[in-house]
């Protein structure tokens, strides 16, 4: 079976609303969802699974706490979930892009 629909979740910074875009072809669609807070990970992943996504990936801004909530939210779906990771040498650049809240 080939992948026909998948989701990617990323952060959109200070935006107030969730952004949802769909691209691809007739044979494979990507639903990209931008969220204003990583706390929305579980909710958005369940919505993507309900929408027929067969695989969901998250950008590197999501941590272990959010991914644990996603696992619970997707337990009944059987959808594989992945997270983009970065080498330790990327830390300075990542902190510049994603500073701690309140910094």
HELIX and SHEET records of a PDB file:
HELIX    1   1 UNK A   38  UNK A   40  5                                   3    
HELIX    2   2 UNK A   41  UNK A   50  1                                  10    
HELIX    3   3 UNK A   64  UNK A   73  1                                  10    
HELIX    4   4 UNK A   88  UNK A   90  5                                   3    
HELIX    5   5 UNK A   91  UNK A   97  1                                   7    
SHEET    1   A 5 UNK A  19  UNK A  24  0                                        
SHEET    2   A 5 UNK A  29  UNK A  35 -1                                        
SHEET    3   A 5 UNK A   5  UNK A  11  1                                        
SHEET    4   A 5 UNK A  55  UNK A  58  1                                        
SHEET    5   A 5 UNK A  80  UNK A  83  1                                        
END                                                                             
